[in-house]
Amino acid sequence: MSITVSYDITKLERSVTYGAMKEAQFKVAEQVVMDSERHVPQRGGTLVGTGKAYSGYVTWDTVYARAHYFGTNGIVTFRKYSVPGTGTKWVEKAAASNMKNWEEVALKGLNLQ
């Protein structure tokens, strides 16, 4: 027994251009930064607001962003954060509650929704 499946992807090929893909990546990255900010450690306020969106990735630009993201600088382990809900791995925390929205942003950016 064999099954043959055929489908028409011409609409998909027309709408998903390189430019559309880059635009969608940037829009998703912007949304990731916005949704992650409430989970970023806030003591002193320097780290909050330094999130930057690029096409395909995000960064937080402070000297100690990496240490706080992973919870250690190799010498000290960060355990207590002054604002509830903030702490390490803030993008993962935001992803847990916002992934569906990020998928919708990507689809809109690709003109597929």
Backbone bond lengths (Angstrom), bond angles and torsions (degrees), N, CA, C in turn:
res aa  C-N    CA-C-N  psi(-1)  N-CA   C-N-CA  omega(-1)  CA-C   N-CA-C  phi
1 M - - - 1.449 - - 1.525 108.26 -
2 S 1.299 117.06 134.92 1.459 120.99 177.78 1.527 109.52 -128.83
3 I 1.295 114.37 155.14 1.454 121.18 179.12 1.518 107.52 -126.04
4 T 1.296 116.39 134.04 1.447 121.63 176.59 1.523 108.45 -113.13
5 V 1.288 115.94 129.22 1.460 121.59 179.27 1.517 107.21 -119.34
6 S 1.313 115.67 130.97 1.459 119.38 175.12 1.519 108.47 -129.36
7 Y 1.307 115.57 150.36 1.454 120.03 -179.68 1.514 108.63 -153.65
8 D 1.314 114.23 156.27 1.455 121.38 -178.58 1.530 108.17 -106.83
9 I 1.307 117.50 114.62 1.467 120.91 -179.18 1.532 112.10 -109.29
10 T 1.317 117.32 17.40 1.464 119.06 -177.54 1.528 111.54 -62.94
11 K 1.339 117.72 -38.66 1.468 119.69 178.43 1.525 109.92 -63.78
12 L 1.310 116.67 -42.18 1.459 121.22 178.91 1.529 110.45 -63.32
13 E 1.311 117.24 -44.64 1.464 120.87 -179.84 1.525 111.72 -62.70
14 R 1.335 117.27 -36.80 1.463 120.74 -179.88 1.521 111.80 -70.48
15 S 1.330 116.83 -38.30 1.462 119.27 -173.61 1.527 113.45 -86.11
16 V 1.317 118.11 -25.24 1.458 119.64 -177.56 1.522 109.48 -98.67
17 T 1.290 114.33 80.95 1.463 120.69 175.57 1.527 108.50 -92.63
18 Y 1.298 116.10 169.91 1.458 120.49 177.85 1.527 110.36 -59.16
19 G 1.337 116.53 -42.79 1.458 121.09 179.85 1.523 112.00 -63.47
20 A 1.334 116.61 -41.38 1.461 120.80 178.63 1.523 110.43 -65.01
21 M 1.318 116.34 -39.07 1.460 120.23 179.34 1.528 110.52 -64.46
22 K 1.319 117.81 -44.90 1.463 121.65 178.97 1.532 110.71 -63.34
23 E 1.325 116.18 -41.40 1.468 120.66 178.59 1.524 110.87 -64.11
24 A 1.318 117.31 -42.39 1.464 121.46 178.63 1.526 110.24 -64.38
25 Q 1.324 117.20 -41.65 1.463 120.23 178.58 1.526 111.01 -61.18
26 F 1.325 116.15 -41.19 1.461 120.01 179.97 1.523 110.88 -67.07
27 K 1.329 117.18 -42.87 1.468 120.42 179.30 1.522 111.69 -62.84
28 V 1.313 117.15 -40.76 1.465 120.58 177.54 1.527 109.42 -65.35
29 A 1.313 117.81 -43.09 1.466 121.21 179.63 1.526 110.66 -60.89
30 E 1.344 117.44 -41.94 1.462 120.82 176.68 1.524 111.18 -59.66
31 Q 1.326 115.99 -43.04 1.464 120.80 -179.82 1.528 110.74 -66.49
32 V 1.320 117.14 -38.35 1.466 121.39 177.84 1.527 109.85 -60.67
33 V 1.327 117.19 -45.70 1.470 120.65 178.86 1.521 110.01 -60.89
34 M 1.327 117.63 -48.33 1.461 120.73 -178.33 1.527 111.73 -60.91
35 D 1.322 116.80 -44.29 1.463 120.35 -177.37 1.526 112.50 -74.01
36 S 1.321 117.53 -25.02 1.461 121.20 -177.89 1.524 112.98 -83.50
37 E 1.312 117.94 -23.54 1.465 121.66 -174.06 1.527 113.42 -54.45
38 R 1.324 118.50 -35.09 1.470 119.48 -177.99 1.527 112.24 -72.30
39 H 1.325 118.17 -12.08 1.458 122.41 178.60 1.530 112.86 -101.46
40 V 1.329 117.21 -6.73 1.468 122.17 -178.36 1.534 109.10 -74.63
41 P 1.341 118.25 134.71 1.472 120.45 177.13 1.527 110.91 -53.42
42 Q 1.347 115.62 136.03 1.461 119.63 -170.24 1.520 115.39 -114.67
43 R 1.299 119.20 -4.09 1.461 120.26 -178.19 1.527 109.92 -60.13
44 G 1.290 116.69 119.86 1.460 121.06 -177.32 1.518 112.67 88.64
45 G 1.330 117.09 -25.61 1.456 122.06 174.30 1.510 116.95 75.13
46 T 1.324 119.05 3.25 1.460 120.42 -176.24 1.525 112.20 -73.77
47 L 1.311 117.57 -39.21 1.461 121.34 -177.25 1.527 112.10 -71.95
48 V 1.330 115.77 -40.11 1.465 120.29 178.85 1.526 108.59 -64.23
49 G 1.297 116.53 132.79 1.456 120.55 178.69 1.516 114.38 93.06
50 T 1.335 117.59 -3.01 1.456 119.03 178.14 1.526 112.06 -97.13
51 G 1.327 117.40 1.89 1.464 120.92 178.03 1.517 110.20 -64.92
52 K 1.319 116.07 133.43 1.469 121.50 179.33 1.514 109.24 -128.21
53 A 1.325 115.26 137.18 1.459 121.95 179.62 1.522 109.74 -99.65
54 Y 1.322 115.27 136.01 1.455 123.10 174.36 1.524 106.95 -128.82
55 S 1.275 117.81 171.86 1.459 120.59 179.71 1.523 109.76 -72.66
56 G 1.321 116.30 98.13 1.453 120.78 177.11 1.517 116.18 104.77
57 Y 1.324 118.22 -8.93 1.463 119.45 177.99 1.526 110.94 -157.37
58 V 1.333 115.27 165.63 1.460 121.96 178.06 1.519 108.98 -129.70
59 T 1.325 116.86 155.05 1.462 121.71 176.45 1.520 109.55 -139.33
60 W 1.311 115.86 156.77 1.461 123.11 168.28 1.512 105.15 -119.84
61 D 1.336 116.65 119.92 1.460 121.51 -169.10 1.525 113.27 -101.82
62 T 1.311 115.99 78.89 1.460 120.57 166.84 1.526 106.39 -138.15
63 V 1.304 115.40 163.77 1.456 120.56 -177.95 1.528 111.00 -60.96
64 Y 1.324 116.79 -36.53 1.462 120.37 -173.63 1.528 113.99 -102.88
65 A 1.320 119.24 10.04 1.465 121.65 -178.40 1.521 111.88 -59.03
66 R 1.311 117.35 -45.13 1.472 121.04 -179.53 1.528 111.25 -62.28
67 A 1.313 116.69 -43.74 1.467 120.53 -179.22 1.525 110.65 -61.71
68 H 1.317 117.51 -43.08 1.466 119.87 178.95 1.519 111.73 -72.12
69 Y 1.318 118.02 -34.22 1.461 120.09 179.95 1.531 110.81 -63.39
70 F 1.322 116.20 -43.10 1.465 120.15 -178.38 1.535 113.05 -93.35
71 G 1.342 117.26 -7.82 1.458 120.70 175.23 1.513 115.34 86.23
72 T 1.319 117.67 4.97 1.462 120.78 178.53 1.524 110.19 -158.04
73 N 1.315 114.18 152.34 1.462 119.57 173.26 1.523 110.46 -108.91
74 G 1.344 115.73 11.34 1.449 121.18 -178.31 1.523 112.94 96.29
75 I 1.316 115.93 -18.00 1.460 121.52 179.08 1.534 109.89 -117.14
76 V 1.306 114.89 -49.13 1.465 122.05 -177.67 1.521 109.37 -110.99
77 T 1.331 116.57 140.22 1.462 121.52 173.73 1.523 108.01 -104.66
78 F 1.332 115.61 126.99 1.458 120.75 -179.83 1.521 109.09 -88.34
79 R 1.337 116.66 122.64 1.461 120.21 -177.58 1.513 113.30 -122.35
80 K 1.311 117.58 -34.10 1.459 120.89 -174.57 1.525 109.42 -107.73
81 Y 1.315 115.26 126.28 1.461 120.80 177.35 1.520 108.37 -117.87
82 S 1.322 116.31 140.72 1.461 121.61 -170.60 1.525 113.81 -72.18
83 V 1.301 118.51 -24.58 1.469 121.67 -178.26 1.532 108.73 -111.79
84 P 1.326 117.93 123.31 1.471 120.18 179.20 1.530 111.56 -57.44
85 G 1.321 116.15 139.63 1.461 121.25 179.43 1.515 114.36 91.42
86 T 1.333 116.43 -8.61 1.459 119.64 177.63 1.519 109.04 -100.77
87 G 1.297 116.94 165.87 1.455 120.63 178.53 1.510 111.98 149.93
88 T 1.319 116.03 -152.84 1.457 121.78 -176.26 1.527 111.33 -73.67
89 K 1.318 115.63 164.45 1.470 123.92 173.59 1.529 112.66 49.62
90 W 1.327 116.71 50.30 1.457 119.94 -174.99 1.518 113.66 -66.36
91 V 1.322 118.99 -29.08 1.471 119.66 177.89 1.522 110.28 -68.57
92 E 1.331 117.35 -40.49 1.460 120.60 178.16 1.524 111.25 -64.16
93 K 1.343 116.67 -38.14 1.464 120.36 177.29 1.523 110.22 -63.77
94 A 1.324 116.68 -42.60 1.464 120.55 178.62 1.525 110.84 -67.40
95 A 1.319 117.17 -38.00 1.467 121.11 -179.79 1.522 111.36 -63.25
96 A 1.322 116.61 -36.44 1.465 120.45 -178.51 1.519 111.78 -59.07
97 S 1.323 117.40 -33.03 1.464 119.64 -177.97 1.524 114.31 -108.24
98 N 1.333 118.38 -6.37 1.466 120.30 -173.61 1.525 114.97 -126.23
99 M 1.323 119.12 3.62 1.462 121.00 -173.92 1.527 112.55 -57.95
100 K 1.319 117.89 -42.20 1.476 120.69 179.35 1.527 110.52 -58.23
101 N 1.329 115.98 -43.84 1.457 120.66 179.12 1.526 110.71 -63.56
102 W 1.326 117.74 -40.41 1.467 121.30 179.24 1.523 110.49 -63.99
103 E 1.324 116.47 -37.94 1.468 120.09 177.19 1.528 110.65 -64.19
104 E 1.339 116.82 -40.38 1.473 120.43 178.24 1.522 111.05 -65.32
105 V 1.324 117.31 -40.08 1.469 121.41 177.84 1.532 109.23 -61.74
106 A 1.330 117.20 -41.84 1.461 120.69 179.06 1.530 110.94 -63.60
107 L 1.316 117.17 -44.57 1.468 120.59 179.78 1.518 111.73 -63.09
108 K 1.338 116.21 -41.46 1.477 119.46 177.58 1.530 110.60 -64.28
109 G 1.330 116.18 -40.29 1.463 120.55 179.07 1.509 112.57 -64.70
110 L 1.326 116.77 -29.44 1.465 122.04 178.28 1.518 112.82 -89.88
111 N 1.336 115.97 3.16 1.474 122.62 -177.80 1.528 111.61 59.70
112 L 1.320 116.60 36.55 1.463 120.92 179.73 1.528 111.24 -107.22
113 Q 1.303 117.71 2.96 1.454 119.56 -179.32 1.505 110.42 -130.20
